[in-house]
Amino acid sequence: MANTLLILALMSAGLFVIFSIMIVHEVSKRGVKINFVLLRLYIIKYIDQYRQITLKETGRIGPLYYPCVGSAILAFILAILGLLLR
C-alpha cells in the first residue's frame, strides 16, 4: 500500500512539473521575463502571476491554475501518507 501511494505521489509531482512548465510558457507569452536559472525558486511566483494575469484578462482564473496547485497538494499528501505507512 505504501509503495502504491509513493508511486501516485511521484505521478502527481510529475503532473505538477508539466503544469508548471505550461504556466511558465503562458506567463512568458504575456511579457513576463522568466529567470530560468532560479526557476525552481520562482515557480510559485510565476504560478501566482498566471492567476493574477488571467483573472485580470478574463475575469476568471486560468484553466492551468487549479490542476497545477491540486497536483502539488495531492503529491504532498500522498507522499506523507506513503512515508507514514512504510
C-alpha positions in Angstrom: 0.0 0.0 0.0 2.8 2.4 0.9 4.6 1.8 -2.4 1.4 2.5 -4.3 0.9 5.8 -2.5 4.5 6.8 -3.2 4.2 5.9 -6.9 1.0 8.0 -7.1 2.8 10.8 -5.3 5.5 10.7 -8.0 2.9 10.8 -10.7 1.3 13.8 -9.1 4.6 15.5 -8.8 5.2 14.8 -12.5 1.9 16.4 -13.3 2.9 19.4 -11.2 6.0 19.8 -13.2 4.1 19.6 -16.5 1.5 22.1 -15.5 4.2 24.4 -14.1 6.1 24.4 -17.4 2.8 25.1 -19.2 2.1 28.0 -16.8 5.7 29.4 -17.3 5.2 29.3 -21.0 1.8 31.1 -20.8 3.3 33.8 -18.5 6.2 34.2 -20.8 3.9 34.8 -23.8 2.3 37.6 -21.8 5.6 39.5 -21.5 6.9 38.4 -18.1 10.6 37.9 -18.0 11.4 34.3 -16.9 14.6 33.7 -14.8 15.4 30.1 -15.9 18.4 29.9 -13.6 16.3 30.4 -10.5 13.1 28.8 -11.9 12.8 26.3 -9.0 12.8 29.2 -6.5 10.4 31.4 -8.5 7.9 28.8 -9.7 5.4 29.8 -7.0 5.7 33.4 -8.1 5.0 32.6 -11.7 2.0 30.5 -10.8 0.6 33.4 -8.8 1.4 35.8 -11.7 -0.5 33.4 -14.0 -3.5 33.5 -11.7 -3.4 37.3 -11.5 -2.9 37.8 -15.2 -5.7 35.5 -16.3 -8.0 36.9 -13.7 -7.4 40.4 -15.0 -7.7 39.4 -18.6 -10.9 37.3 -18.5 -12.3 37.8 -15.0 -11.7 34.1 -14.2 -8.7 32.2 -13.1 -6.9 30.4 -16.0 -7.5 26.7 -16.6 -4.0 25.6 -15.7 -4.0 27.0 -12.2 -6.2 24.6 -10.3 -4.7 21.4 -11.8 -1.2 22.7 -11.0 -2.0 23.6 -7.4 -4.1 20.5 -6.9 -1.4 18.1 -8.2 1.2 19.7 -5.9 -1.1 19.3 -2.9 -2.0 15.8 -3.8 1.6 14.8 -4.3 2.5 16.2 -0.9 -0.4 14.4 0.9 0.3 11.1 -0.9 4.0 11.3 -0.1 3.3 11.9 3.6 0.8 9.0 3.8 3.1 6.7 1.9 6.0 7.5 4.2 3.8 7.1 7.3 2.6 3.7 6.2 6.1 2.4 5.4 
